Amino acid sequence: MTKAKKEVDAPTKTRAAKKPALAAETAEAPTAAKAKKVAPTSGGSGTIKVRLVRSPIGYSYRQKAIVAGLGLRKLNQVVERKDTVEIRGMVAKISHLVSVLD
């Protein structure tokens, strides 16, 4: 590009120009939050039983953190957790390491 061409280009946005837009987006986020829904499993108890069937050794630290977040420490350990969207998401992320019991 030549010097003449650079002068014609529109000026780039600065970081300061972007900050007010981000502040406006974050201010609206808490008001738009909705109540989380619970999807109960069979029995209507609203809980889910999860068993650790494979070791998390050799997997990423994120997957190890999910296993620990579910409260699983030993192989074949079974924990009972509330059947929420968050717990279902955690189980889905490590479905190759755990099994869901009825």
Secondary structure, 3 states (H helix, E strand, C coil): CCHHHHHHCCCCCCHHHHHHHHHHHHHHHHHHCCCCCECCCCCCCCEEEEEECCCCCCCCHHHHHHHHHCCCCCCCCEEEEECEHHHHHHHHHCCCCEEEEC
